[in-house]
Amino acid sequence: MAALFCIVLISAAWIVATALREQALQQSAADIELTSTALAIAIDRSAPTQQLARQLARPIANADELLANAFKSRNPTVGTIALLGNAAGDIVAAAAGDTAVRGTLADYLGDAQPLVVLGEKAGIIRTRLADGREALAGAYTLREPFGQVVVARPLDAALADWRASILRLAIFAALVVLIISVLALGYFLQANRAQAAAAICERLGSKFDMALNRGHCGLWDWDIARGRIMWSDSMYELIGLAPEGRFISVGDAAKLIHPDDLDLNAVAKFLLTSEKQTIDRTFRMRHADGHWLWLRARAEIVPQTQGGAAHLVGIALDITEQRRLAEKSRTAGERLQDAIESISESFVLWDTDKRLVACNSRFMKLYSLPPGSDREGTPIDEVLALATSPVVLMQVPVNERSDIKARSYEAQLSDGRWLQINERATKDGSYVSVGSDITAHKLHEEKLMESERRLMATVADLRKSRQTLEIQARQLADMAERYLEQKAEAELANRAKSEFLANMSHELRTPLNAIIGFSQIMEQETFGTLGSPKYLDYAAHIRESGQHLLGIISDVLDMSSLEAGRVTLQKTEFDIALAISSAIESVRDTSLAKNIVLTADACPHVHVSADRDAIERILGKLLRNAVRFTASEGKVGVRCRLIDGAINIYVEDTGCGISQEAMARIGRPFEQINAPLENGLKGSGLGLAIARSLAELHGGSLRIRSVENAGTLVRVRLPLPPRALKSIAREARSERGERAFSLQTLRRSRA
């Protein structure tokens, strides 16, 4: 607004200056016109007659004086020039300017030649004089012997008063702009101070809210008259609610407070009717997720200025954890007291100030303490004053250590009982004493001493046997220790393996999925061509290698699960032919790429009770091995037979076969034959091991027969459920019946 005001002020000053300039030029033009007219009249009256001028036939000698007198009588404006010319247009006199001007009027006036021709009819013309100055000029025609009188006024002289006015106007405008600028500067400085103060207040507020959040507390400002409460953001966060406004009604707040703990209306009535100005209450408030928070509210009545209603301002502190700890401490104390009471010895605990902390009934019975004397915090002097100390006949020190302030001794009472007293100082300076009744132990000890004397005779005979037994025991202990060490090492290795496999499954599968996915995108040229066809081959190789590595990782994880016994079968009844077809389809693309003939001779309508996914994995791994180790133009076949209540599935190929040396190792985890794949890689050595383990989990078996350079035959034997056996028997009987019926029909037709 200040800038706009300054712009408007400057624009108005410019408009006024322009108008004043035009007005000054118009006034100068009018003055020049009047001056030229007045000079013409004065000269015509004072000039000689025409006849006298002809007689003279020369310039009039008193023309300068004549013009000067006429010009002075007009009191002209400073800078105005008057020229007098004869009939030929020559300058014969000049006044109030350069009186030495000579020549013609046309030369002196420059562009204003119409003045010379037309005279007063030309009016006032703006022209540039012979000396280069811009001026306003007017002319008036005279009688002979004179020609014209010309009045010229340079623009500098015409605008002198205007410039003085403009200077005053400019000074005034500059002062106004300066004042406005100073006011704007002061405004901006004050605004910056206010903004800085607001920023400081905001930072302090954020720090205050942060401190409240860290302290698990919230601020309350209860306008009792209006019935509304303002909570701080920390209070909303404390109870898990989003702040929807600055205020919350008393009714909404009361809904969150447990009805058995606090009544806000009763609190308001109490504060309004009593002289008490502060409250300190503990109550429960419901959290947004449903559980209850314990809060402790401390508030004070704060009177408002200017007759406003009083506010109850205070803080609510979350003491849920303190309540929970106190409850745990109380429960722990009760449990400790129950534990102390349950022990068979007398027990007493004194604190650092020799005050009673806890004791049991046996301690009170030992010292004949009356009921109620076991209150916590009772000084030891009062307890001893109420106690009746037992009569001690004999006291035998057992152990005493000054470094830890502990001692142990045995005392024989007058009634014949023996007590073992153990006294010890705790780390915090407390003092605990435990008295055990060892009467039976003492009697037993006497009997043992008698028995020891009787046994001393046999000790010598048993010494040699004991030495032998000790040697054997040490040997057994060494063997047991080595066994435990080896067992611990094996368990540690097994855990390390499991952790390694679990980590590798995540660390390897994640990048492999990305590699396989991006290689498929590159191979399919989803986002455009790659350029050279070799890039497509490279992408295919990347995808195949990634899938191969992903298969190896899956095999390792499956083998680990099988070894750990974590594999659970989900058995269902299904047609075995469907599992065989699914396994064949999984290797069909690979067999077509190698021109391998796939054949299947499945047993239709034969149902097995097994885990279908596991059976398909067994057959899939066997078929992949068969296709992998079979050369191009080879054959791979699957057939099944029902033998002895079980189904045998045979997977045979015409591949490279397995040597007798490798047959001893094949089927064990991570065991491989030396025949590499066509891409130069080797398998993980887990396929047959996984297949064998899954078959054995079904109660079946896996057997391998192979001839080197001729082929391999793998048999998977799976037991059939009773229902399947009954169904097969019914089908067999039905087939035999149909055959018998056909034979009878044929015989009848022949007859």
ZAMARGU-4260 file (C-alpha; in steps of 0.2 Angstrom, whole numbers, plus 5000, padded with zeros to 4 digits):
<rodrens>
0) 5000/5000/5000 | 5014/5012/5004 | 5022/5008/4987 | 5005/5011/4978 | 5003/5027/4987
5) 5020/5033/4982 | 5017/5028/4964 | 5000/5037/4964 | 5008/5052/4972 | 5022/5053/4959
10) 5010/5050/4945 | 4999/5064/4951 | 5014/5076/4953 | 5019/5071/4935 | 5001/5075/4929
15) 5001/5092/4938 | 5019/5096/4932 | 5013/5092/4914 | 4998/5103/4916 | 5007/5117/4924
20) 5020/5117/4909 | 5006/5118/4896 | 4998/5132/4906 | 5015/5141/4907 | 5018/5139/4889
25) 5000/5146/4885 | 5003/5161/4897 | 5019/5165/4888 | 5011/5164/4871 | 4997/5175/4877
30) 5010/5187/4884 | 5020/5187/4869 | 5005/5191/4858 | 5000/5206/4869 | 5018/5212/4870
35) 5020/5212/4851 | 5003/5221/4849 | 5008/5234/4862 | 5025/5237/4854 | 5017/5238/4837
40) 5005/5252/4843 | 5018/5261/4852 | 5030/5261/4837 | 5017/5266/4825 | 5013/5281/4835
45) 5031/5287/4838 | 5038/5283/4821 | 5040/5297/4807 | 5029/5298/4793 | 5031/5288/4777
50) 5036/5303/4767 | 5050/5308/4779 | 5056/5290/4779 | 5057/5291/4760 | 5067/5307/4761
55) 5079/5299/4772 | 5081/5284/4762 | 5091/5276/4775 | 5089/5267/4792 | 5081/5277/4805
60) 5094/5282/4817 | 5083/5282/4832 | 5075/5265/4829 | 5085/5257/4844 | 5079/5271/4855
65) 5061/5270/4849 | 5061/5251/4852 | 5069/5252/4869 | 5057/5265/4875 | 5042/5255/4869
70) 5049/5239/4876 | 5052/5246/4893 | 5035/5253/4895 | 5028/5235/4894 | 5039/5229/4908
75) 5042/5213/4899 | 5046/5196/4907 | 5065/5192/4909 | 5073/5184/4894 | 5060/5191/4882
80) 5068/5198/4865 | 5061/5211/4854 | 5066/5214/4836 | 5062/5228/4824 | 5063/5225/4805
85) 5061/5237/4790 | 5051/5234/4775 | 5065/5223/4767 | 5065/5211/4782 | 5082/5217/4789
90) 5084/5219/4808 | 5086/5237/4812 | 5084/5237/4831 | 5084/5224/4846 | 5079/5226/4864
95) 5081/5216/4880 | 5092/5203/4872 | 5108/5203/4861 | 5107/5221/4855 | 5120/5217/4842
100) 5109/5206/4832 | 5109/5210/4814 | 5104/5201/4798 | 5086/5197/4793 | 5072/5192/4803
105) 5070/5176/4793 | 5088/5171/4797 | 5086/5174/4815 | 5069/5166/4817 | 5074/5150/4809
110) 5059/5139/4806 | 5047/5153/4810 | 5047/5160/4793 | 5028/5161/4792 | 5029/5175/4805
115) 5039/5186/4792 | 5026/5183/4779 | 5010/5183/4788 | 5014/5193/4804 | 5001/5193/4817
120) 4990/5181/4807 | 5002/5167/4810 | 4999/5168/4829 | 5012/5162/4841 | 5024/5149/4834
125) 5036/5138/4843 | 5053/5138/4834 | 5072/5136/4836 | 5082/5153/4835 | 5098/5155/4825
130) 5108/5152/4841 | 5100/5135/4843 | 5088/5140/4857 | 5070/5134/4857 | 5058/5149/4859
135) 5040/5155/4857 | 5039/5169/4844 | 5025/5181/4838 | 5026/5195/4825 | 5016/5211/4821
140) 5016/5221/4805 | 5020/5240/4806 | 5018/5255/4795 | 5032/5261/4784 | 5046/5264/4785
145) 5046/5249/4797 | 5041/5232/4792 | 5038/5220/4807 | 5041/5220/4826 | 5045/5202/4832
150) 5044/5197/4851 | 5053/5180/4855 | 5054/5172/4872 | 5066/5156/4874 | 5058/5141/4883
155) 5070/5143/4897 | 5063/5160/4901 | 5045/5155/4898 | 5047/5140/4909 | 5057/5148/4923
160) 5043/5150/4935 | 5036/5133/4931 | 5053/5125/4935 | 5053/5134/4952 | 5035/5127/4955
165) 5040/5110/4950 | 5055/5110/4961 | 5044/5115/4976 | 5032/5101/4971 | 5046/5088/4969
170) 5053/5093/4986 | 5036/5091/4993 | 5033/5074/4984 | 5050/5068/4990 | 5047/5072/5008
175) 5030/5063/5007 | 5038/5048/4999 | 5052/5048/5012 | 5039/5049/5026 | 5029/5035/5019
180) 5045/5025/5016 | 5051/5028/5034 | 5033/5023/5040 | 5034/5007/5029 | 5051/5003/5035
185) 5045/5005/5053 | 5030/4994/5049 | 5041/4980/5041 | 5053/4981/5056 | 5039/4979/5068
190) 5031/4965/5058 | 5048/4956/5058 | 5049/4958/5076 | 5032/4952/5079 | 5035/4937/5067
195) 5051/4933/5076 | 5042/4934/5093 | 5029/4923/5086 | 5042/4910/5080 | 5050/4911/5097
200) 5033/4908/5105 | 5029/4894/5093 | 5046/4886/5096 | 5043/4887/5115 | 5026/4880/5112
205) 5033/4865/5102 | 5046/4862/5116 | 5033/4863/5129 | 5022/4851/5120 | 5037/4840/5117
210) 5041/4841/5136 | 5023/4836/5140 | 5023/4822/5128 | 5039/4815/5135 | 5032/4817/5153
215) 5016/4808/5148 | 5005/4822/5155 | 4993/4834/5148 | 4986/4852/5152 | 4968/4855/5157
220) 4959/4872/5157 | 4941/4870/5163 | 4930/4885/5160 | 4917/4880/5174 | 4904/4893/5169
225) 4904/4888/5151 | 4905/4870/5154 | 4920/4867/5142 | 4937/4861/5144 | 4953/4865/5133
230) 4965/4851/5132 | 4983/4852/5126 | 4989/4841/5111 | 4998/4830/5123 | 4982/4826/5132
235) 4974/4821/5116 | 4989/4810/5112 | 4990/4803/5130 | 4972/4795/5127 | 4975/4791/5109
240) 4963/4803/5101 | 4965/4815/5087 | 4963/4834/5092 | 4947/4839/5083 | 4946/4856/5091
245) 4952/4867/5105 | 4938/4863/5117 | 4929/4848/5123 | 4913/4848/5132 | 4912/4842/5150
250) 4899/4829/5145 | 4911/4821/5132 | 4925/4822/5145 | 4914/4813/5158 | 4911/4799/5146
255) 4929/4795/5145 | 4931/4795/5164 | 4927/4779/5174 | 4911/4782/5183 | 4917/4774/5199
260) 4932/4786/5201 | 4927/4804/5197 | 4911/4814/5194 | 4915/4831/5185 | 4899/4839/5189
265) 4901/4835/5208 | 4919/4842/5207 | 4912/4858/5199 | 4899/4859/5213 | 4912/4856/5226
270) 4923/4870/5220 | 4909/4882/5218 | 4902/4879/5235 | 4918/4877/5245 | 4933/4888/5249
275) 4945/4875/5243 | 4955/4882/5228 | 4965/4866/5223 | 4961/4848/5219 | 4972/4832/5218
280) 4962/4817/5212 | 4967/4800/5204 | 4955/4792/5192 | 4954/4781/5177 | 4951/4787/5159
285) 4947/4776/5144 | 4960/4776/5130 | 4955/4776/5112 | 4959/4757/5110 | 4948/4753/5125
290) 4960/4750/5140 | 4960/4761/5155 | 4973/4774/5160 | 4976/4779/5177 | 4978/4798/5178
295) 4982/4810/5193 | 4975/4827/5191 | 4982/4842/5200 | 4972/4858/5197 | 4969/4875/5205
300) 4956/4888/5203 | 4963/4903/5193 | 4952/4919/5193 | 4950/4928/5177 | 4953/4947/5175
305) 4939/4959/5171 | 4926/4950/5180 | 4927/4934/5170 | 4922/4917/5176 | 4935/4907/5185
310) 4945/4893/5177 | 4951/4877/5184 | 4969/4875/5177 | 4980/4860/5180 | 4989/4845/5174
315) 4985/4827/5172 | 4999/4814/5174 | 4999/4797/5167 | 5002/4785/5182 | 4997/4769/5174
320) 5014/4762/5175 | 5017/4767/5193 | 5000/4759/5198 | 5005/4743/5189 | 5022/4743/5198
325) 5014/4746/5214 | 5002/4732/5211 | 5016/4721/5206 | 5025/4726/5222 | 5010/4723/5233
330) 5008/4706/5225 | 5026/4702/5226 | 5026/4707/5245 | 5011/4695/5248 | 5020/4681/5239
335) 5036/4685/5248 | 5026/4684/5265 | 5018/4668/5260 | 5035/4661/5255 | 5043/4666/5271
340) 5028/4659/5281 | 5029/4642/5271 | 5048/4639/5276 | 5051/4627/5290 | 5064/4638/5299
345) 5061/4654/5309 | 5064/4669/5299 | 5066/4688/5303 | 5072/4702/5292 | 5078/4719/5299
350) 5081/4735/5289 | 5096/4747/5290 | 5088/4756/5304 | 5085/4740/5314 | 5067/4740/5311
355) 5056/4725/5307 | 5053/4721/5289 | 5046/4703/5289 | 5045/4688/5300 | 5036/4672/5301
360) 5026/4663/5314 | 5040/4651/5319 | 5050/4666/5324 | 5036/4673/5335 | 5034/4656/5342
365) 5052/4654/5346 | 5053/4670/5355 | 5035/4669/5362 | 5030/4686/5354 | 5012/4691/5357
370) 5000/4693/5342 | 5002/4710/5333 | 5020/4713/5337 | 5025/4708/5320 | 5020/4725/5312
375) 5032/4731/5299 | 5043/4745/5305 | 5043/4740/5323 | 5060/4744/5331 | 5071/4730/5336
380) 5071/4736/5354 | 5052/4735/5355 | 5052/4718/5348 | 5065/4712/5360 | 5056/4720/5375
385) 5041/4710/5371 | 5051/4694/5367 | 5055/4680/5379 | 5072/4673/5374 | 5075/4655/5375
390) 5087/4647/5388 | 5103/4642/5379 | 5113/4628/5387 | 5127/4628/5374 | 5132/4638/5359
395) 5144/4631/5346 | 5151/4643/5332 | 5150/4635/5315 | 5156/4649/5303 | 5160/4667/5305
400) 5166/4679/5291 | 5169/4697/5294 | 5172/4701/5276 | 5153/4699/5272 | 5147/4702/5290
405) 5139/4684/5292 | 5140/4671/5305 | 5133/4654/5309 | 5132/4645/5325 | 5122/4630/5334
410) 5113/4632/5350 | 5106/4619/5362 | 5090/4625/5371 | 5085/4620/5388 | 5071/4609/5381
415) 5084/4598/5372 | 5082/4606/5355 | 5096/4611/5344 | 5095/4626/5333 | 5107/4632/5319
420) 5106/4651/5318 | 5112/4659/5302 | 5114/4678/5302 | 5120/4688/5287 | 5120/4707/5282
425) 5113/4710/5265 | 5120/4722/5252 | 5109/4737/5257 | 5114/4735/5275 | 5099/4725/5281
430) 5100/4711/5292 | 5092/4693/5290 | 5092/4679/5303 | 5086/4661/5299 | 5085/4648/5313
435) 5083/4630/5308 | 5078/4616/5320 | 5092/4603/5318 | 5087/4592/5333 | 5084/4578/5321
440) 5100/4581/5312 | 5110/4581/5328 | 5102/4564/5333 | 5105/4557/5316 | 5123/4564/5317
445) 5126/4554/5333 | 5119/4539/5325 | 5130/4542/5310 | 5145/4543/5321 | 5141/4527/5329
450) 5139/4519/5312 | 5155/4527/5307 | 5164/4518/5320 | 5156/4502/5315 | 5160/4505/5297
455) 5178/4510/5299 | 5183/4491/5299 | 5175/4489/5282 | 5182/4505/5274 | 5199/4497/5271
460) 5191/4483/5262 | 5181/4494/5251 | 5195/4507/5248 | 5202/4497/5233 | 5185/4494/5226
465) 5181/4512/5228 | 5197/4517/5219 | 5192/4506/5204 | 5175/4513/5204 | 5182/4531/5204
470) 5193/4527/5189 | 5178/4520/5180 | 5167/4535/5185 | 5181/4547/5179 | 5181/4537/5162
475) 5162/4537/5161 | 5162/4556/5166 | 5175/4559/5152 | 5165/4550/5139 | 5149/4558/5145
480) 5158/4575/5144 | 5164/4571/5126 | 5147/4565/5121 | 5139/4581/5128 | 5152/4592/5119
485) 5150/4583/5103 | 5131/4584/5105 | 5132/4602/5108 | 5143/4605/5093 | 5131/4595/5082
490) 5116/4605/5089 | 5125/4621/5086 | 5130/4616/5069 | 5112/4611/5065 | 5106/4628/5072
495) 5119/4637/5062 | 5114/4628/5046 | 5095/4631/5049 | 5099/4650/5052 | 5110/4650/5037
500) 5097/4642/5026 | 5083/4654/5033 | 5094/4669/5029 | 5099/4663/5012 | 5081/4659/5007
505) 5077/4678/5010 | 5094/4685/5004 | 5095/4675/4988 | 5077/4673/4983 | 5073/4692/4984
510) 5087/4697/4971 | 5084/4681/4961 | 5065/4685/4959 | 5071/4702/4953 | 5084/4695/4941
515) 5071/4682/4934 | 5057/4695/4932 | 5068/4709/4924 | 5076/4696/4912 | 5059/4690/4907
520) 5054/4709/4904 | 5070/4711/4893 | 5067/4694/4884 | 5049/4699/4880 | 5055/4717/4875
525) 5040/4725/4885 | 5047/4743/4884 | 5055/4742/4867 | 5068/4732/4857 | 5085/4729/4865
530) 5095/4731/4848 | 5106/4716/4845 | 5098/4699/4845 | 5112/4693/4856 | 5104/4703/4870
535) 5089/4692/4869 | 5100/4677/4871 | 5109/4685/4885 | 5092/4689/4894 | 5086/4671/4891
540) 5103/4664/4898 | 5100/4676/4913 | 5082/4669/4916 | 5087/4651/4914 | 5102/4653/4926
545) 5091/4662/4939 | 5078/4649/4938 | 5091/4635/4940 | 5098/4644/4955 | 5081/4647/4963
550) 5077/4628/4960 | 5094/4624/4969 | 5089/4635/4984 | 5072/4628/4985 | 5079/4610/4985
555) 5091/4615/4999 | 5077/4622/5010 | 5066/4607/5006 | 5079/4595/5011 | 5083/4605/5027
560) 5064/4604/5032 | 5063/4586/5028 | 5079/4582/5039 | 5072/4593/5053 | 5055/4583/5052
565) 5045/4600/5049 | 5036/4593/5034 | 5018/4589/5036 | 5008/4579/5023 | 4991/4585/5018
570) 4984/4568/5012 | 4969/4567/5001 | 4962/4554/4989 | 4965/4558/4970 | 4968/4549/4954
575) 4986/4545/4952 | 4984/4547/4933 | 4981/4566/4936 | 4997/4568/4946 | 5007/4559/4932
580) 5000/4570/4919 | 5004/4586/4929 | 5022/4580/4931 | 5024/4576/4913 | 5017/4593/4908
585) 5030/4602/4919 | 5044/4594/4909 | 5036/4595/4892 | 5044/4611/4886 | 5061/4605/4891
590) 5059/4588/4882 | 5053/4597/4866 | 5068/4608/4866 | 5079/4592/4867 | 5068/4582/4855
595) 5065/4569/4868 | 5050/4558/4866 | 5039/4558/4882 | 5027/4542/4885 | 5015/4539/4899
600) 5006/4522/4903 | 4996/4528/4918 | 4984/4517/4928 | 4967/4525/4926 | 4954/4526/4940
605) 4967/4521/4953 | 4966/4532/4968 | 4979/4534/4981 | 4978/4542/4998 | 4993/4554/4998
610) 4999/4572/4997 | 4996/4576/4979 | 5008/4591/4979 | 5022/4579/4986 | 5018/4565/4974
615) 5019/4578/4959 | 5036/4585/4966 | 5043/4567/4967 | 5038/4563/4949 | 5043/4580/4943
620) 5060/4579/4951 | 5062/4561/4943 | 5056/4567/4926 | 5068/4582/4926 | 5083/4571/4931
625) 5078/4559/4917 | 5076/4573/4904 | 5092/4582/4910 | 5103/4567/4908 | 5095/4561/4892
630) 5103/4566/4876 | 5093/4573/4861 | 5082/4561/4852 | 5081/4550/4867 | 5066/4543/4876
635) 5058/4546/4894 | 5043/4536/4899 | 5032/4534/4914 | 5022/4518/4918 | 5013/4512/4933
640) 5008/4494/4940 | 4997/4488/4954 | 5007/4475/4964 | 5004/4467/4981 | 4992/4481/4987
645) 5003/4495/4981 | 5006/4505/4966 | 5023/4505/4958 | 5027/4520/4947 | 5042/4518/4935
650) 5052/4532/4927 | 5064/4526/4914 | 5075/4535/4902 | 5088/4531/4889 | 5101/4543/4896
655) 5119/4542/4901 | 5115/4530/4916 | 5124/4529/4933 | 5140/4520/4936 | 5141/4507/4950
660) 5153/4518/4960 | 5140/4532/4959 | 5126/4521/4963 | 5132/4518/4981 | 5131/4537/4984
665) 5116/4542/4974 | 5101/4547/4983 | 5110/4555/4998 | 5109/4573/5001 | 5121/4584/4991
670) 5128/4568/4982 | 5130/4571/4963 | 5136/4560/4948 | 5150/4567/4938 | 5140/4570/4922
675) 5137/4588/4920 | 5122/4596/4912 | 5122/4603/4894 | 5125/4621/4900 | 5141/4615/4910
680) 5132/4616/4927 | 5129/4602/4939 | 5113/4600/4950 | 5112/4602/4968 | 5112/4583/4972
685) 5096/4585/4982 | 5082/4580/4969 | 5083/4561/4972 | 5086/4564/4991 | 5070/4574/4992
690) 5060/4562/4981 | 5066/4547/4992 | 5062/4557/5008 | 5044/4561/5002 | 5041/4543/4997
695) 5046/4537/5013 | 5035/4549/5022 | 5021/4541/5013 | 5026/4524/5019 | 5033/4520/5002
700) 5050/4518/4995 | 5061/4523/4980 | 5073/4511/4971 | 5085/4515/4957 | 5092/4503/4944
705) 5104/4510/4931 | 5116/4504/4917 | 5130/4515/4912 | 5127/4523/4894 | 5111/4513/4893
710) 5098/4521/4904 | 5091/4522/4921 | 5075/4515/4929 | 5068/4523/4945 | 5053/4514/4955
715) 5042/4523/4967 | 5031/4512/4977 | 5016/4519/4986 | 5004/4509/4997 | 4986/4510/4992
720) 4972/4514/5004 | 4959/4500/5009 | 4945/4509/4999 | 4956/4509/4983 | 4960/4490/4985
725) 4941/4486/4987 | 4937/4497/4972 | 4950/4488/4961 | 4944/4471/4967 | 4926/4476/4962
730) 4932/4482/4945 | 4942/4465/4942 | 4926/4455/4947 | 4916/4465/4935 | 4928/4464/4921
735) 4929/4445/4923 | 4910/4444/4923 | 4909/4454/4907 | 4921/4442/4899 | 4911/4427/4905
740) 4895/4435/4898 | 4904/4439/4881 | 4910/4421/4880 | 4892/4414/4883 | 4885/4426/4870
745) 4897/4421/4857 | 4894/4402/4860 | 4875/4405/4859 | 4877/4415/4843 | 4888/4401/4835
750) 4876/4388/4840
</rodrens>
